[in-house]
Amino acid sequence: MKKTYVGVCGPFNSKAETLDFDTYTSYSTFETKEKDWLKQAKLMVKEIKSDQ
């Protein structure tokens, strides 16, 4: 059985005035992808922003 996971990545820093395309941030909770995967992704972005 194939499993699909959700993760987010991108050149984003919530405190930066410009985007940094030289370094990327990636994050995953390694949860399996649900039907509403966008909701999962938005929660991950929120977690990344709170950690910075």
Contacts in CASP RR format, 6 or more apart in sequence:
PFRMAT RR
TARGET T0000
AUTHOR 0000-0000-0000
METHOD contacts of the structure
MODEL  1
MKKTYVGVCGPFNSKAETLDFDTYTSYSTFETKEKDWLKQAKLMVKEIKS
DQ
3 32 0 8 1.000
4 32 0 8 1.000
4 33 0 8 1.000
5 28 0 8 1.000
5 30 0 8 1.000
5 31 0 8 1.000
5 32 0 8 1.000
5 33 0 8 1.000
6 28 0 8 1.000
6 29 0 8 1.000
6 31 0 8 1.000
6 32 0 8 1.000
6 33 0 8 1.000
6 34 0 8 1.000
6 37 0 8 1.000
6 40 0 8 1.000
6 41 0 8 1.000
6 44 0 8 1.000
7 26 0 8 1.000
7 27 0 8 1.000
7 28 0 8 1.000
7 29 0 8 1.000
7 41 0 8 1.000
7 44 0 8 1.000
8 26 0 8 1.000
8 27 0 8 1.000
8 28 0 8 1.000
8 41 0 8 1.000
8 44 0 8 1.000
8 45 0 8 1.000
8 48 0 8 1.000
9 24 0 8 1.000
9 25 0 8 1.000
9 26 0 8 1.000
9 27 0 8 1.000
10 24 0 8 1.000
10 25 0 8 1.000
10 26 0 8 1.000
11 19 0 8 1.000
11 20 0 8 1.000
11 21 0 8 1.000
11 22 0 8 1.000
11 23 0 8 1.000
11 24 0 8 1.000
11 25 0 8 1.000
12 19 0 8 1.000
12 25 0 8 1.000
12 45 0 8 1.000
12 48 0 8 1.000
13 19 0 8 1.000
13 20 0 8 1.000
13 25 0 8 1.000
13 52 0 8 1.000
14 48 0 8 1.000
14 49 0 8 1.000
14 52 0 8 1.000
15 52 0 8 1.000
25 48 0 8 1.000
27 44 0 8 1.000
27 47 0 8 1.000
27 48 0 8 1.000
28 44 0 8 1.000
29 40 0 8 1.000
29 44 0 8 1.000
29 47 0 8 1.000
31 40 0 8 1.000
33 40 0 8 1.000
34 40 0 8 1.000
END
